[in-house]
């Protein structure tokens, strides 16, 4: 598992504009080290990047231990690209599958 600081870009596989499979009006944008989901910029301090059983996983984390309970309820905390190429984003309250937007 590799720890990347806030200013380090996300892996190239998840860069770009993605649309929610169930609601194409909802989008997730990954640009460099920024992530915007449902119109809101996700605030995080660092990310953990790993490959587990062929799946690329990115876990968003914060340094503020007092917010460890509220952070996963208010922000995306996990991004996963499965070995089959499906892209999922989730936290403790929701999970969505995204597909790459066609420009």
Residue, then its C-alpha position, 0 to 999 in steps of 0.5 A: x500500500x502506497x501513501x500519497x499526499x494530497x497534492x499527488x495525482x490520482x492514478x491515471x486509470x481513474x483520471x477523467x470524467x465519470x457518470x453514475x450508471x444509474x443517474x447519468x446526471x450525476x458525475x465524478x471528476x478526477x483531475x490531478x489530485x482533485x476529485x469532485x463528486x456530485x458537484x462538491x470537491x472532496x476534502x481529504x489529506x492523503x490517499x492510500x493506493x493499493x492493488x488487491x486481487x487485480x483491483x486498484x483501490x484508492x482510500x481517501x484519508x484525513x489527519x484529523x482524528x477527531x473527524x474520523x466518524x464524520x469524514x466517512x459520512x460526508x465524503x467519498x472514502x473509497x474508489x475502486x476499479x475492478x479487474x473487469x474495469x468497473x469503477x465504483x466510489x463509496x462511503x459508509x452511506x452510499x455506493x455508486x458505479x460510474x462509467x467513463x463519460x464519452x466526450 
